[in-house]
Amino acid sequence: MQSKTFRGQRIISDQVGPEELGVVWRELEKVLDANITGDIVEFGCYSGTTSLFIRRLLDEKGESNKRSFHVYDSFEGLPEKSEQDASVAGEQFKKGELAVNKKELLHNFRTANLRPPIVHKGWFNQLTERDVPDRIAFAFLDGDFYESIMDSLKLIWPRMGQGGAVLIDDYGRDALPGSERAVRDFFGGRPPAVRTEHNIAIIKT
């Protein structure tokens, strides 16, 4: 099977496609072009499929020396589901699935000749405010499950800069209902305007 590409570069895993990468690239580019204050964070980086393109855009825009780029992952695969994640369509998503070693992430950056991000290893519920930047301009949340998205939002939302963007993957997917439910509950049933594209929720701050 021929590897998929985005902007002339190979996509290194099947966990994300060109359409989703296009959404992430476009929304990050808007934030950078608007010169929104803050750093870049990604919760749930897996092997770096999205991370590589975030770094490429930061390099292309001359932003890699101006903003820090942080990624967060357990590197132990998916956690346990909560009742909020129950879905017949998502039975393949089990504890331990999608595990990847931190060394593989760093290897992928070396292979691409790109500067690696600042890597934080741990479950999201074990992270504290000291683990995230004081000001965030762009956040991509790909935690799959309810608790992971909820924990991510608790950490990043108070630090989002005005005019920034939060993107949440798997929003509206029958197989992973916890993502949308976490957003709804975090904002008390009244989330800010949410626009969705290719199952990615886009929230402007």
C-alpha positions in Angstrom: 0.0 0.0 0.0 1.4 3.4 -1.0 2.1 5.7 1.9 -0.1 8.8 2.2 1.6 12.2 2.1 0.8 15.8 3.2 2.5 18.8 1.7 5.0 16.5 0.0 6.0 14.7 3.2 5.1 11.1 4.2 2.5 10.5 6.9 4.3 8.1 9.2 1.2 6.3 10.7 -2.4 5.5 9.8 -3.8 7.3 12.9 -4.3 10.6 11.0 -4.8 11.4 7.3 -4.2 14.4 5.0 -7.6 15.9 5.7 -7.1 16.0 9.5 -3.5 17.3 9.1 -4.9 20.0 6.8 -7.2 21.2 9.6 -4.4 21.3 12.1 -2.0 23.0 9.7 -4.5 25.7 8.7 -5.6 26.5 12.2 -2.1 26.7 13.6 -1.0 28.9 10.6 -3.9 31.3 11.5 -2.6 31.6 15.1 1.0 32.1 14.0 0.0 34.7 11.3 -2.1 36.6 13.9 0.9 36.6 16.2 -1.1 35.2 19.1 1.0 35.1 22.3 1.9 31.7 23.7 3.5 28.3 23.1 2.2 25.2 21.3 1.0 22.0 23.1 -0.1 18.6 21.9 -1.7 16.1 24.2 -1.5 12.6 22.8 1.3 12.6 20.3 1.7 8.9 19.7 4.7 8.4 17.3 4.7 12.1 16.3 2.5 11.9 13.2 1.0 15.3 13.8 3.9 16.6 15.8 6.2 16.4 12.8 4.0 18.7 10.8 3.5 21.1 13.6 7.3 21.5 13.8 7.6 21.8 10.1 5.1 24.7 10.1 6.9 26.4 13.1 10.1 26.1 11.1 8.6 27.4 7.9 7.2 30.5 9.8 10.4 31.1 11.7 8.6 30.5 15.0 10.6 27.5 16.4 13.0 29.9 18.2 10.2 32.1 19.5 7.8 29.5 20.9 8.3 26.3 22.8 6.5 23.2 21.5 5.4 20.6 24.2 4.0 17.2 23.6 2.4 14.9 26.2 1.8 11.1 26.1 1.8 8.2 28.5 3.8 6.1 25.9 1.9 3.2 27.5 -1.1 3.3 25.1 -4.7 4.0 25.9 -5.9 4.2 29.6 -9.0 2.4 30.9 -12.3 3.6 29.5 -14.9 5.3 31.7 -18.6 4.8 31.3 -18.6 8.0 29.2 -16.6 6.1 26.6 -19.0 3.2 26.2 -19.7 2.6 22.5 -20.4 -0.6 20.5 -18.7 1.1 17.6 -15.5 1.6 19.6 -14.8 -1.9 21.1 -11.4 -2.0 19.4 -10.1 0.8 21.6 -8.9 -1.0 24.6 -6.4 -0.4 27.4 -2.9 -0.5 26.2 -3.8 -0.1 22.5 -1.7 2.5 20.5 1.3 2.1 22.8 4.6 3.5 21.3 8.0 4.1 22.9 9.2 7.6 23.5 12.4 6.6 21.7 10.4 6.0 18.5 9.0 9.5 18.7 12.5 11.0 19.0 13.8 8.7 16.3 11.1 10.0 13.9 12.2 13.5 14.5 15.8 12.7 13.9 15.0 10.8 10.7 13.1 13.9 9.5 16.0 16.2 10.5 13.7 18.2 12.7 14.2 19.6 16.2 12.2 17.4 18.7 9.6 19.0 20.9 9.8 19.1 24.7 8.5 15.7 25.7 6.4 15.0 28.8 5.9 11.4 29.7 3.0 10.5 31.9 -0.8 10.0 32.2 -2.6 13.3 31.8 -4.2 13.1 35.3 -0.7 13.0 36.8 0.4 16.2 35.1 0.2 19.5 37.0 0.2 23.2 36.0 4.0 23.2 36.3 4.1 20.8 33.3 2.4 23.2 30.9 3.5 26.6 29.6 2.2 29.7 31.3 0.6 31.0 28.1 -0.6 28.8 25.2 -1.5 30.0 21.7 -2.5 26.6 20.2 -3.5 23.3 21.7 -4.2 20.0 19.9 -5.9 17.4 22.1 -5.9 13.8 21.0 -6.6 11.9 24.1 -9.4 9.7 22.6 -11.2 9.1 25.9 -13.4 11.2 28.2 -11.1 11.5 31.2 -8.0 12.3 29.0 -9.8 15.1 27.2 -11.2 16.4 30.4 -7.8 16.4 32.1 -6.2 18.1 29.1 -8.8 20.9 29.1 -8.4 21.5 32.8 -4.7 22.1 32.3 -4.7 24.2 29.1 -7.9 26.2 29.1 -6.9 28.7 31.9 -3.7 29.4 30.0 -5.0 29.9 26.5 -4.2 33.3 25.0 -6.9 35.5 23.6 -7.3 34.7 19.9 -5.7 31.2 20.3 -7.2 27.9 19.2 -8.0 24.6 20.8 -8.4 21.6 18.5 -9.9 18.4 19.8 -9.7 15.2 17.8 -12.4 12.5 17.5 -15.2 15.0 18.2 -18.5 13.5 17.1 -17.1 10.0 16.4 -19.4 7.2 17.3 -16.5 5.0 18.2 -15.1 7.6 20.7 -18.0 9.5 22.2 -16.0 10.5 25.3 -14.3 13.3 23.4 -17.4 15.3 22.7 -18.9 14.5 26.1 -15.9 15.8 27.9 -16.1 19.1 26.0 -19.8 19.4 26.9 -19.2 18.6 30.5 -16.1 20.8 30.9 -18.0 23.8 29.7 -21.1 23.0 31.8 -23.2 22.3 28.7 -22.4 25.7 27.3 -19.2 25.4 25.3 -17.9 28.3 23.3 -18.7 28.2 19.6 -17.5 24.9 18.3 -16.9 24.3 14.6 -16.2 20.7 13.5 -14.3 19.5 10.4 -13.2 15.9 9.8 -14.1 15.0 13.4 -11.9 17.8 14.8 -13.5 20.3 17.0 -12.2 23.8 16.6 -12.6 26.3 19.5 -11.3 29.8 19.3 -10.4 31.5 22.5 
